[in-house]
Amino acid sequence: MAQAATATTAGKSPAAPSMLQLLAFVFASADLVMEIGETGQVTFATGAAGRLLGRSAETLVGRPWREFVADGDAEFMDAALQGIRAGERRGPFLIDLNGPRGPQPVNLCLFQMPQRGGVAVAFSLWQPGVASVPTDESGLASREDFEAATAELIRQAEQNGTTLSVDLLEVAGLAVALAGMEPDVAEATQKKLAATLQAASHGGVPAAGLGPDRFALLRSDHADAEHLAQRIRELAGPGVQVTTGELSLDKASPAESLRAIRYALDRCLEGGPNAATKSFEAALRRTVTESSRFKELIRSERLDLVYQPVVDLQSRELHHYEALTRFEDGGGTGDTIRLAEELGLVVEFDLTVVKAVVAMLAETPSEIRIAANISAFSLEHPGFVDAIVQSTAANPRLRPRLLLELTESHKLGDLGDANAKIQVLRKTGHEVCLDDFGAGSASLEYLRQLETDVVKFDGKFVTSLDSRPRDAVMLRRLAQMCRELGVATIAEVVETEDAARRILEMGIDLGQGWLFGKPVPKPVWIERKPLLARRRGTVETWQ
């Protein structure tokens, strides 16, 4: 082995490192170090033993290493110690210690000093990471990318026991300070500020820019907010004032914490860190309460469903009902879906709704058909389509009566895969509607790649017929395009006779809104209005 070179300063001979220097070098890359003798007992230990093991380093000396290494990694640790050669370095390896709150993942490195019989062991707290987070030219992440990275790290913190918080910073006077600098100096300062925030963050996640002088970053429990504020003042100048607010996360409720963070970031954009901090705890408590209630509703399969009629615009005959979920606070389906997605419960929620609709179909006249909403997130989930098919396996005759509306709150990542799953549902007997077309993610690319039976236009097209003539032109052209593709169309939020007349003239087939009926507790078939035979020239679908 070649002898390692030793750096010198200004041509001076290198001085022998002191014990304190050696420890400093070690702790630059480790949290706990020890030496394990040939008999397997600890002969020396120092460092953050309390954090990793829940006991002081002094109490480790004289004890066998097997006491604090998790059983599942004991054989590996023994093999690593037995096989190491003089002068050899091994690792890093990921193992678990017996931490104070259960298994504690750490990185393990070993080195056998030729002059000593024991093995030097270094443990460093395993810091989970996230995929590379995009940043702008200055080094700041967007709010959306910051939230995505934070969500992943919160989930990982739940597993390894790390305590996290989101720090909100307002640097009052920053814009004025930057404006007073030369352009190149201001640009360099912005980059240094972003780098400083990133260096202070947990896992090296870039800070998010919430405006010209407001930022958010993820911190761990050992962070020093005042030190960070002092560094910011050094970079931006003494004229700036740094205000901070800390959002302490509940690692036992990661989804609820993330939802409360989103709420707090909105408040920070509006009123700054103080306003966000005051509202965060209340938002978190409310979210935890909602989550518990929501999980109980899913577990017990007790959902409050109401049913709104959808009618043929020309004959005004009932066509089908749409099942809508209602909570005690009056929240609608859209709010419910977003809540379920944020809590990671949307798949279970959608399946629970489908089961409830199937049960309702089984006790209503055969003419009744009901549309159940399923989120795009659920459609992408493995096994979801099979679960839908299985829900009617005992009574396949219900399948033509169970319509499925694909909501667009979550953007589909693989349209080809999504379309394949949609075709499975259609071949099984279910008709599929692309909901909220023209809003959010649902676009012409969806219409091009997703073969569905029906398209439901977002209600904004109907409500803006008078105020936005361009919307009326687009709605007419989209209806024509769907007709040529053999796809039926629905317009929602139809509340006046004038709106119903105009959208009928545009060639739209079906309408939904308070003009035709408000949601009712149970769908009812009106005998004097039999299921319509579709008028000549329209697409034969949803009969």
URHUGI-V779619 format. One line per field, one symbol per residue. phi: phi as a letter, one per 30 degrees, with the letter a starting at -180 (. if undefined). A space follows every 50 residues. Layout:
# URHUGI-V779619
phi = ???
This chain:
# URHUGI-V779619
phi = .ddddcdbchidddddddddddddddddbbcbbabcdddicdcaaakddd ddbiaddddddicddddcceedcdddddddddcdceiccbjdccbccddd cjecdbccbbbcdddbddcdbbcbedcdcbdecdbdddjcddeddddddd eddddddddcidccbcccbbcdjdddddddcdeddddddddddddddddd ddiidedcdckdbbbbbcbcdcdcddddddddddddjdddbccbbccddc ddbddddddddeddddddddbjeddddddddddddddddddddddddded hcbdcbbcdbbdddciddcaccdbcbcddidcdedddddddddicddddd dddddddeddddccedddbbccdbddddeddeiddddddddcddbedded cccbcddcdcdddbddddddddddddddkdcbcddhdjbiddbdddddcc dbdbbcdddddddceddbeddddddddddddddddicdbbcchcbbdddd ddddddjddbbblddckdebdbdbccddbdedcdddjcddahc
